[in-house]
Amino acid sequence: MINVTVWNEHRHEQKNPVVRDVYPEGIHGAIASFLKDDYKVRTTTLDEAEHGLTDDVLNETDVLIWWGHIAHDEVSDEVVEKVKKRVWEGMGLIVLHSGHFSKIFKTLMGTSCDLKWREADEKERLWVVDPSHPIVEGVGEYIELDREEMYGEHFDIPAPDQLVFLSWFEGGEVFRSGCTYSRGNGKIFYFRPGHETYPTYHNEEIQRVIKNGVKWAAPTKRSYPVYGNAKPLEEIKPKN
């Protein structure tokens, strides 16, 4: 059984009644609800001790899902370092929507991760551009969302290892909406949809992608490499 931790800053739901109506159990609760039949799931939020990401929680987590927006700066650098180390060691990381600006994603990417954006109730069409990728198993040629926030290029990220989705928006922009990376032993999936005032995470096709993403990002069964000074494997003969 894959152990999943869904992390959410959980601020919009407390401040904005529109968000609270869409996600009465929080965005983390909505995501956990459709994952729990396939995975062992726990949820954690920003205001818990150590943001809910204690050593014990992280060590028991195979895949961490991250949603944040208005409180990126409140995430402690110490917790970011712990999460980064766990990714290097093999923990999977799925970063959703405005998590592109989170400390952990920017740290792992090494770039600003900035982009264009607009809130105008636009149609979004997420085109599958890598139909062989396991993240899109069971998904058609595209996923269409009637209303979403626009994210537009240029998206300041490193070139993805694989580009899985490319979005088109009603206003004309396009965006790299599904990107995968490897960092150390860990796998990372950035997935764009999920503005807090829209019911995106209630969409079954979006849910399927996130479920597939968890399966893909789960750690491989191999040990973390050993670094530092190493003894020779064989005898090194003196050179004349």
FENMO-V175711 format. One line per field, one symbol per residue. ss: DSSP state (H for helix, E for strand, C for the rest). burial: + if it has 9 or more other C-alpha atoms within 8 Angstrom, else -. Layout:
BEGIN
ss=???
burial=???
END
This chain:
BEGIN
ss=CCEEEEEECCCHHHHCHHHHHHCCCHHHHHHHHHHCCCCEEEEEECCCHHHHCCHHHHHCCCEEEEECCCCHHHCCHHHHHHHHHHHHHCCEEEEEHHHHHCHHHHHHHCCCCCCEEEEEEEEEEEEECCCCCHHHCCCCCEEEEEEEEEEECCCCCCCCCEEEEEEEECCCCEEEEEEEEEECCEEEEEECCCCCCCCHHHCHHHHHHHHHHHHHHCCCCCCCCCCCCCCCCCCCCCCC
burial=-+++++++++-++-----++-++--+++++++--++--+++-++++----++++--++--+++++++++-++--+---++-+++-+++++++++++++++++++++--+-+-++++-----+++++++-+----+++-+--++-+-+++++++-+++--+--+++++++---+++++++++++-+++++++++++--++++----+++++++++--+++---------------------
END
